[in-house]
Amino acid sequence: MSLSIHVAATRAFSAALLVAGLISSQAVLAEARTIKDGVFTQAQVDAGKATYDTSCKTCHDMRFYRDALKSWDGQPVLWMWETILGTMPADNPGSLMLEEYTDVVAYILSENGFPAGETALDPDGNMSDISIVAP
Ligand code: HEC
């Protein structure tokens, strides 16, 4: 009798471990997205290029963003977006629409070799869960 209780307890414990394992691996998957995973759309890139050319191009070249992205390695893309929103264009910070900032970030990522995908970059939704990786 005590053996069967032990077996049942062990099974219950293993099942609990399995469930815990599944939940934590899903949590890890949800957090493990990076800018390599197609986190913006091509439409955002195209719109971002137009904004970039009028509002950013005069002061930065793409080499500059490579270095900036390196310095943001491992940080959420939301933080970089917020920094750009708060400080850029340096001659008129915060002057663009939120959507234009998002599109510009998509354009910068695309120009640095990161792929477009199905899901739009969205500051209200997913950007805090997406990490920057160095290009
Ligand atoms: C009038 C010039 C000017 C314009 C226009 C401008 N910037 Fe900047 N930007 C600067 C200066 C100056 C710095 C700080 C210098 C440095 O970090 O080397 C900077 C820094 C940055 C950084 C680095 C921030 C960090 O902390 O890593 C990013 C990213 C950036 N700019 C993006 C943009 C984007 C995107 C636009 C267009 C919306 C833009 N800039 C427009 C002058 C400008």
Boltz pocket constraint, residues with backbone or C-beta under 6 A from the ligand:
constraints:
  - pocket:
      binder: B
      contacts: [[A, 51], [A, 52], [A, 55], [A, 56], [A, 57], [A, 58], [A, 59], [A, 60], [A, 68], [A, 71], [A, 80], [A, 83], [A, 84], [A, 87], [A, 88], [A, 89], [A, 90], [A, 91], [A, 96], [A, 104]]
      max_distance: 6.0
